Amino acid sequence: MTRLTLHQYVALHGQEKTAKALGVYQSAICKALKTARQITVTVYPNGEVSAEEIKPFPNQRHQADFAA
């Protein structure tokens, strides 16, 4: 099992192949890269690819709602 950042995986395989492997549109990969989302891509020995995102908890937008 290999773990890479989304940026690293795209640098190796390109946005189109990354999108196809993850089951999303190429535009979603482009947007994730532009907004610097913290996405980790896992490549399994059988060639399967999955991804997960690390997000702050609680979401910063919701903290502002509770502060008012």
C-alpha positions in Angstrom: 0.0 0.0 0.0 1.4 3.4 -1.0 0.1 6.7 0.2 0.6 9.9 -1.8 -0.8 13.4 -1.7 -3.2 14.2 -4.4 -0.6 16.6 -5.9 2.0 13.8 -6.0 -0.4 11.3 -7.6 -1.5 13.8 -10.2 2.2 14.6 -11.0 2.8 10.9 -11.7 -0.5 10.1 -13.6 -2.1 13.3 -14.7 -5.5 14.8 -13.9 -7.5 12.7 -16.3 -6.2 9.3 -15.1 -6.5 10.4 -11.5 -10.1 11.4 -12.0 -10.9 8.1 -13.7 -9.2 6.1 -11.0 -11.2 7.9 -8.3 -14.5 8.0 -10.1 -14.8 11.8 -10.4 -14.6 14.4 -13.1 -11.3 15.9 -14.1 -12.7 19.3 -13.1 -13.0 18.1 -9.5 -9.4 17.1 -9.4 -8.4 20.5 -10.8 -10.5 22.4 -8.2 -9.1 20.3 -5.4 -5.6 21.1 -6.5 -6.3 24.8 -6.9 -7.8 25.1 -3.4 -5.0 23.1 -1.9 -7.3 20.5 -0.2 -5.5 18.0 2.0 -6.3 14.8 0.1 -4.3 11.6 0.5 -4.5 9.0 -2.3 -3.9 5.3 -1.3 -2.8 2.9 -4.0 -3.3 -0.8 -3.0 -1.2 -3.7 -4.2 -4.0 -4.9 -6.4 -4.0 -1.5 -8.2 -7.1 -0.2 -6.6 -7.0 3.5 -5.7 -8.9 5.4 -3.0 -8.7 8.9 -1.5 -9.6 10.6 1.7 -9.5 14.2 2.8 -8.4 15.6 6.2 -10.6 18.5 7.2 -10.5 20.7 10.4 -13.1 19.8 13.0 -15.2 21.7 13.7 -15.5 23.4 10.4 -14.3 27.0 10.7 -17.5 28.4 9.1 -19.7 26.7 11.7 -17.5 28.1 14.6 -18.3 31.6 13.4 -22.1 30.8 13.5 -21.8 29.8 17.2 -19.8 32.8 18.2 -22.5 35.2 17.2 
